[in-house]
Amino acid sequence: MPTLIAGTVAVILLYLLLQMFRAANPAVLARAIKVVGGVILLATAAFVGVRGELAVAIPLGVFGAGLLGWAPFGTGGFGNFGRIFSGLNTGRSAGQTSQVRSQFIEMMLDHDTGQLAGRFVAGPHAGRSLDEFELPQLAAMIANFDAESVALLESYLDRRFPAWRENAQRNTAGGQRRAAASSKMTDEEAYQILGLQPGAGRDDIGRAHKTLMKKLHPDQGGSTYLAARVNEAKDTLLRTHRD
């Protein structure tokens, strides 16, 4: 009987864990895995070290500290381990990031991973990440935003909650707001959207545009609005080069 009860509890816990993994935001989940992994490795290192097996305990402890972002001796002193920790702490630092900013929201797209992240830059939630809010909270903000901010927020929701529009009450109003004309894009905005440094050449512009469109094109499940902004950024910079 105790075995049956334990087995039932284990199955229920496994089911709940699977549901949590399915619903979790990928970025938050990745951070949680790193923290939990680091704590487990440090605890294991301490246990092994107490038993006198320092040859095993030290590498485990160093690796666990790296996962948690600790580098007490600097990353350079560990050779390859240092480079591994640097990568864990900073991500793909060599990659490009595109930025699109509206009155209320700033969105960032990682060219390497295709991950879309955002934060509020104005209003009562200024400085907070969009990842901190659930769908009902974000959907309730739509009515208070300008057309460009609505379009950015809806693009984010499309990525994080793919089926959110099925139950949305403001689809028609949102579409009308998206159609509203926006101000002319500046060169600075265009460079930020394409993730380029000012003065980038035509070839760089073309490559950045092609990379982003592969990730944002509506046919690939991307955002119509963001794809349009990427196209506008390319056209803006190419006009500058012609001039």
C-alpha positions, 0 to 999 in steps of 0.5 A, spaced: 500 500 500 505 505 501 508 503 495 502 504 491 501 511 494 508 513 493 507 511 486 501 515 485 504 521 488 510 521 484 506 520 477 502 526 480 508 530 481 511 528 474 505 531 471 505 537 474 512 538 473 511 537 465 505 542 465 510 547 469 515 546 463 510 547 458 507 553 460 514 556 463 517 562 459 523 559 455 528 565 458 526 564 465 526 557 465 533 557 462 535 561 468 532 557 473 535 551 470 542 554 471 541 556 478 538 549 480 544 546 477 549 551 480 546 549 487 546 542 486 553 542 483 556 546 489 552 541 494 555 535 491 562 538 491 561 540 498 559 533 500 565 530 496 570 534 499 568 532 506 569 525 504 576 527 502 575 527 494 578 534 492 580 532 485 573 531 484 570 536 489 574 542 486 572 541 478 564 540 481 565 547 485 568 551 480 563 549 475 557 550 479 560 557 481 560 558 474 553 556 473 551 561 478 555 567 475 561 567 480 568 567 478 572 569 484 579 568 481 576 571 474 575 567 468 582 568 465 585 563 470 581 557 468 583 556 461 577 553 457 573 553 463 574 560 463 571 561 456 565 556 458 563 560 464 564 567 460 559 564 455 554 562 460 554 568 464 554 573 458 550 569 452 552 569 445 556 576 446 558 576 439 551 576 436 547 582 434 541 584 437 535 589 434 531 594 438 525 597 436 522 602 441 515 606 441 512 611 446 511 605 452 515 599 450 522 597 447 523 590 444 529 586 443 530 581 438 536 576 438 539 575 431 542 568 434 536 565 438 530 569 435 528 570 442 524 576 443 524 580 449 521 587 451 520 592 457 516 598 459 520 604 458 514 609 460 508 609 464 506 605 471 510 599 469 517 603 466 523 599 467 519 592 468 520 586 463 514 584 459 516 577 462 514 579 469 506 579 466 501 574 465 496 574 459 490 578 462 495 583 465 498 585 458 492 584 454 488 589 459 494 594 457 492 595 450 487 600 451 491 605 454 497 604 449 498 608 442 498 605 435 505 603 435 506 600 442 500 596 441 503 593 435 509 591 439 505 588 444 501 584 440 508 582 436 510 580 443 504 576 445 504 572 438 511 569 440 509 568 448 502 566 447 501 563 440 493 562 441 492 569 445 488 572 439 482 566 439 479 569 445 481 576 445 476 581 445 480 587 441 482 584 435 478 589 430 480 595 434 487 592 435 488 592 427 485 599 426 490 601 431 496 598 427 494 601 420 495 608 423 500 611 420 507 612 424 512 618 423 518 617 418 523 612 421 530 616 422 537 613 420 538 612 428 532 607 428 533 604 422 540 602 425 537 599 431 532 595 428 537 592 424 542 591 429 547 595 426 552 600 427 552 607 424 555 607 417 554 600 416 555 598 408 550 596 403 552 589 404 551 589 412 544 592 411 542 586 406 545 581 410 542 583 417 535 584 413 535 577 410 537 574 417 531 578 421 526 576 415 528 569 416 525 569 423 520 575 423 516 573 416 509 572 417 510 565 413 515 563 418 510 564 424 513 571 425 510 578 426 507 582 420 508 589 424 516 587 426 517 584 419 514 591 416 519 595 420 525 591 418 523 592 411 522 600 412 529 600 416 532 597 410 529 602 405 531 608 409 538 606 410 539 604 402 536 611 401 541 614 405 547 610 401 544 612 394 544 620 397 
